[in-house]
Amino acid sequence: MSDLKKYVSTRKARDPEFEKGYEEGYQAFKIGALLRLAREESGLTQEEVAKRLNTKKSAISRIENHAEDIKLSTLEKFASVLGRKIEISIT
């Protein structure tokens, strides 16, 4: 087990508030990281994506770094610019 996993496990065990918010925060981080990775794999800069979405580079940065409240329609537009699709599953 990595040091990070040990820390998270220990912290969850002793801090109910941390445990409560951990998964939600992790999922938001993961969405932003996946969007950034897809953008980079597509060979586009944040500025290029912003131009195609008719927005500012700062908005793209905010999406990639703070995807907590991103709308599904925004995700679909972002993916479309990259030539990708959004897939959703409920588990």
C-alpha positions as CSV (number, residue, x, y, z in Angstrom):
1,M,0.0,0.0,0.0
2,S,1.4,3.4,-0.9
3,D,2.0,6.2,1.6
4,L,-0.9,8.1,0.2
5,K,-3.3,5.2,0.5
6,K,-2.1,4.6,4.1
7,Y,-2.7,8.3,4.9
8,V,-6.2,8.3,3.4
9,S,-7.1,5.1,5.1
10,T,-5.9,6.3,8.5
11,R,-7.5,9.7,8.1
12,K,-10.9,8.2,7.1
13,A,-10.8,6.0,10.2
14,R,-10.3,8.9,12.6
15,D,-12.1,11.7,10.8
16,P,-15.7,11.1,9.8
17,E,-16.0,14.5,8.0
18,F,-12.9,13.7,5.9
19,E,-14.4,10.3,5.0
20,K,-17.8,11.8,4.2
21,G,-16.3,14.3,1.7
22,Y,-13.4,12.3,0.3
23,E,-15.2,10.3,-2.4
24,E,-17.1,13.3,-3.8
25,G,-14.0,15.4,-3.9
26,Y,-12.0,12.6,-5.5
27,Q,-14.6,12.1,-8.2
28,A,-14.6,15.9,-9.1
29,F,-10.8,15.8,-9.2
30,K,-10.9,12.7,-11.4
31,I,-13.3,14.3,-13.9
32,G,-11.0,17.3,-14.3
33,A,-7.9,15.1,-14.6
34,L,-9.6,13.0,-17.3
35,L,-10.7,16.1,-19.2
36,R,-7.1,17.5,-19.1
37,L,-5.7,14.2,-20.2
38,A,-8.1,14.0,-23.1
39,R,-7.3,17.5,-24.2
40,E,-3.6,16.9,-24.1
41,E,-4.0,13.6,-26.0
42,S,-5.9,15.6,-28.6
43,G,-3.0,18.0,-29.0
44,L,-5.0,21.0,-28.0
45,T,-4.1,23.8,-25.6
46,Q,-6.6,25.3,-23.1
47,E,-6.6,28.4,-25.2
48,E,-7.6,26.4,-28.4
49,V,-10.4,24.6,-26.5
50,A,-11.6,27.9,-25.1
51,K,-11.7,29.4,-28.6
52,R,-13.7,26.5,-30.0
53,L,-16.1,26.7,-27.0
54,N,-16.4,30.5,-27.3
55,T,-15.1,31.0,-23.8
56,K,-11.9,32.1,-22.0
57,K,-8.9,30.0,-21.2
58,S,-9.5,30.7,-17.5
59,A,-12.9,28.9,-17.8
60,I,-11.1,25.8,-19.3
61,S,-8.6,25.9,-16.5
62,R,-11.3,26.1,-13.9
63,I,-13.1,23.1,-15.5
64,E,-9.9,21.0,-15.5
65,N,-9.0,22.0,-11.9
66,H,-12.3,22.4,-10.2
67,A,-14.9,20.2,-11.9
68,E,-17.2,19.9,-8.8
69,D,-20.3,21.4,-10.3
70,I,-19.8,21.0,-14.0
71,K,-23.0,20.5,-16.1
72,L,-23.4,17.4,-18.2
73,S,-24.0,19.7,-21.2
74,T,-20.7,21.4,-20.6
75,L,-18.9,18.0,-20.4
76,E,-20.5,17.0,-23.7
77,K,-19.4,20.2,-25.4
78,F,-15.9,19.9,-24.1
79,A,-15.7,16.2,-25.2
80,S,-17.1,17.1,-28.6
81,V,-14.4,19.7,-29.2
82,L,-11.9,17.0,-28.5
83,G,-13.6,14.6,-30.9
84,R,-14.7,12.4,-28.0
85,K,-17.9,11.3,-26.3
86,I,-19.0,11.2,-22.7
87,E,-20.0,7.8,-21.3
88,I,-21.9,7.6,-18.0
89,S,-22.5,4.5,-15.9
90,I,-24.3,4.0,-12.7
91,T,-22.8,1.4,-10.4
